[in-house]
Amino acid sequence: MNQHGYEVIGAEFYATARIVRQPRAEHVLDAAGAFLCARLERLLHEQDQVILGVPGGRSVARIFAALARHQLDWQRVHVFLLDERCVPPGTPESNYGLVQEHLIGPLQQRGTRPGSVHPFAYNAASADQGAQQYTTELASYGLRFDVLLVSMGEDGHVASLFPRHAALRVAERCFIHVHDAPKPPPARISASLPLLRT
């Protein structure tokens, strides 16, 4: 981390990064969906199952819709949330609700059954325990993601890791309970930075 509390990305990232420019934001999101589908398809040819980590947020709804339009062997794709607001799953603030509406629902309407979507089990009384259980669930698949779809909020947060927040200092590969997020709602579950790097 630099003196401002931000992680400096190494040269290895820039060596493989691609910048995509499109005239409209929707075109960028559609291109991201197509790129993600191509990556998933390639991995499904190489291994038995794929672990996909997905965020919430407004921008990813269009990417989920693009994913739902592609013919993939969705039964072999396991979808985990990178973060979740500590709200009941049926509420509009739920990231799982977003995945359900824009990815799972359209797949089911087409007659495709996704392999497994792993929602965070919300328990208002024990978010710390819920984070541990979600870590254990991902650990049964190797405690790593094969593919990550990551978005960044307008304030610079990724998953529910906010700039200069203490949650950035967690050193373990795990899900953590963030009880004081600077953006409402304050209680959230998030993949730790080391887990996002796997």
C-alpha positions as CSV (number, residue, x, y, z in Angstrom):
1,M,0.0,0.0,0.0
2,N,1.2,3.5,-0.7
3,Q,1.1,6.4,1.8
4,H,-2.5,7.1,1.0
5,G,-3.7,3.6,1.9
6,Y,-4.2,2.4,-1.7
7,E,-2.7,-0.7,-3.1
8,V,-0.4,-0.2,-6.0
9,I,-1.0,-2.6,-8.8
10,G,2.1,-4.3,-10.1
11,A,3.5,-4.3,-13.7
12,E,2.2,-7.9,-14.2
13,F,-1.4,-6.5,-14.2
14,Y,-0.6,-3.9,-16.8
15,A,1.2,-6.4,-19.1
16,T,-2.1,-8.3,-19.5
17,A,-4.7,-5.6,-19.1
18,R,-6.7,-4.4,-22.1
19,I,-8.4,-1.1,-22.5
20,V,-11.7,-1.3,-24.3
21,R,-13.1,1.9,-25.7
22,Q,-16.7,2.1,-26.9
23,P,-18.9,5.1,-27.8
24,R,-21.5,4.1,-25.2
25,A,-21.4,2.6,-21.8
26,E,-23.9,-0.1,-22.8
27,H,-21.4,-1.2,-25.5
28,V,-18.7,-1.6,-22.9
29,L,-21.0,-3.7,-20.7
30,D,-22.0,-5.9,-23.6
31,A,-18.3,-6.4,-24.6
32,A,-17.5,-7.3,-21.0
33,G,-20.3,-9.8,-21.0
34,A,-19.1,-11.4,-24.3
35,F,-15.5,-11.5,-22.9
36,L,-16.6,-13.1,-19.7
37,C,-18.7,-15.7,-21.6
38,A,-15.7,-16.6,-23.8
39,R,-13.5,-17.0,-20.7
40,L,-16.1,-19.2,-19.0
41,E,-16.5,-21.3,-22.2
42,R,-12.8,-21.9,-22.4
43,L,-12.5,-22.9,-18.8
44,L,-15.5,-25.3,-19.1
45,H,-13.5,-27.1,-21.8
46,E,-10.5,-27.4,-19.5
47,Q,-12.1,-28.4,-16.2
48,D,-15.2,-30.0,-14.7
49,Q,-16.7,-26.9,-13.0
50,V,-16.0,-23.2,-12.9
51,I,-16.3,-20.9,-9.8
52,L,-17.6,-17.5,-10.8
53,G,-17.5,-14.6,-8.4
54,V,-19.9,-11.8,-9.1
55,P,-20.6,-8.3,-7.6
56,G,-23.7,-6.4,-7.1
57,G,-24.3,-2.9,-8.3
58,R,-26.3,-1.2,-11.1
59,S,-23.7,-1.6,-13.9
60,V,-23.5,-5.4,-13.7
61,A,-27.2,-6.0,-14.4
62,R,-26.5,-5.6,-18.1
63,I,-23.5,-7.9,-18.0
64,F,-25.7,-10.5,-16.3
65,A,-28.2,-10.1,-19.1
66,A,-25.5,-10.7,-21.7
67,L,-24.3,-13.8,-19.8
68,A,-27.9,-15.2,-19.7
69,R,-28.1,-14.9,-23.5
70,H,-25.1,-17.1,-24.1
71,Q,-25.3,-20.9,-24.5
72,L,-23.0,-22.1,-21.8
73,D,-23.1,-25.3,-19.8
74,W,-24.5,-23.4,-16.8
75,Q,-25.0,-26.6,-14.8
76,R,-21.2,-26.7,-14.3
77,V,-20.9,-23.0,-13.2
78,H,-21.0,-22.2,-9.5
79,V,-21.9,-18.5,-8.8
80,F,-20.7,-16.9,-5.6
81,L,-21.4,-13.3,-4.5
82,L,-18.3,-11.2,-3.9
83,D,-20.3,-9.2,-1.4
84,E,-23.7,-8.8,0.0
85,R,-25.6,-6.2,1.9
86,C,-26.9,-7.6,5.2
87,V,-30.5,-7.3,4.2
88,P,-33.1,-10.0,3.7
89,P,-32.7,-11.7,0.2
90,G,-36.0,-10.5,-1.2
91,T,-35.3,-6.8,-0.7
92,P,-34.2,-4.5,-3.5
93,E,-30.8,-3.9,-1.9
94,S,-29.9,-7.5,-2.1
95,N,-27.1,-8.4,-4.5
96,Y,-28.5,-11.9,-4.7
97,G,-31.8,-10.4,-5.8
98,L,-29.9,-8.7,-8.7
99,V,-28.3,-12.0,-9.8
100,Q,-31.7,-13.7,-9.5
101,E,-33.5,-11.1,-11.6
102,H,-30.9,-10.5,-14.4
103,L,-29.1,-13.9,-14.7
104,I,-30.8,-16.8,-13.0
105,G,-34.4,-15.8,-13.9
106,P,-33.7,-15.3,-17.6
107,L,-31.7,-18.6,-17.7
108,Q,-34.7,-20.4,-16.1
109,Q,-37.1,-18.8,-18.5
110,R,-35.1,-20.3,-21.3
111,G,-35.2,-23.7,-19.7
112,T,-31.6,-23.7,-18.6
113,R,-30.9,-24.7,-15.0
114,P,-27.8,-23.1,-13.5
115,G,-25.6,-25.5,-11.6
116,S,-25.5,-23.7,-8.3
117,V,-25.9,-20.2,-7.2
118,H,-24.6,-19.8,-3.7
119,P,-26.5,-17.0,-1.9
120,F,-25.2,-15.6,1.4
121,A,-27.4,-16.9,4.2
122,Y,-28.5,-13.7,5.9
123,N,-28.8,-13.8,9.7
124,A,-29.1,-10.4,11.3
125,A,-28.1,-11.8,14.7
126,S,-24.8,-13.3,13.5
127,A,-23.2,-11.7,10.3
128,D,-19.8,-12.8,11.5
129,Q,-20.9,-16.4,11.6
130,G,-22.5,-16.0,8.2
131,A,-19.2,-14.8,6.8
132,Q,-17.4,-17.8,8.2
133,Q,-20.1,-20.2,6.8
134,Y,-19.8,-18.6,3.4
135,T,-16.0,-18.9,3.5
136,T,-16.5,-22.6,4.4
137,E,-18.9,-23.1,1.5
138,L,-16.4,-21.6,-1.0
139,A,-13.6,-23.6,0.6
140,S,-15.5,-26.8,-0.4
141,Y,-14.7,-25.6,-4.0
142,G,-11.1,-24.7,-3.3
143,L,-11.4,-21.3,-1.7
144,R,-10.7,-19.5,-4.9
145,F,-12.5,-18.1,-8.0
146,D,-11.8,-19.2,-11.5
147,V,-13.3,-16.1,-12.9
148,L,-14.1,-12.8,-11.2
149,L,-16.4,-10.1,-12.4
150,V,-15.5,-7.0,-10.4
151,S,-17.0,-3.6,-10.5
152,M,-16.0,-0.4,-8.7
153,G,-18.4,2.0,-7.0
154,E,-18.2,5.7,-7.5
155,D,-16.4,6.1,-4.3
156,G,-13.7,3.5,-5.3
157,H,-15.1,0.5,-3.4
158,V,-14.7,-3.0,-4.8
159,A,-17.0,-5.7,-3.3
160,S,-17.6,-4.1,0.1
161,L,-14.0,-3.0,0.5
162,F,-13.9,0.7,0.8
163,P,-10.9,3.0,0.4
164,R,-9.0,3.4,3.7
165,H,-11.3,1.0,5.5
166,A,-9.9,-1.4,8.1
167,A,-11.3,-4.3,6.1
168,L,-8.5,-3.8,3.6
169,R,-6.0,-5.0,6.2
170,V,-7.5,-8.5,6.6
171,A,-4.8,-10.8,5.6
172,E,-6.7,-14.1,5.2
173,R,-8.5,-15.5,2.2
174,C,-12.0,-15.3,3.5
175,F,-15.3,-13.5,3.6
176,I,-15.6,-10.9,6.3
177,H,-18.3,-9.0,8.0
178,V,-18.0,-5.3,7.4
179,H,-20.2,-3.7,10.1
180,D,-19.4,0.0,9.4
181,A,-19.3,0.5,5.7
182,P,-19.4,4.2,4.9
183,K,-22.2,3.7,2.4
184,P,-25.7,2.5,3.5
185,P,-26.4,-0.1,4.6
186,P,-23.4,-0.2,6.9
187,A,-23.6,-4.0,7.5
188,R,-22.2,-6.1,4.7
189,I,-20.4,-9.3,3.9
190,S,-17.4,-9.0,1.5
191,A,-14.6,-11.1,0.1
192,S,-11.3,-10.1,1.6
193,L,-8.6,-8.5,-0.6
194,P,-6.5,-11.7,-0.5
195,L,-9.5,-13.8,-1.6
196,L,-10.2,-11.4,-4.5
197,R,-6.6,-11.9,-5.6
198,T,-6.8,-15.7,-5.9
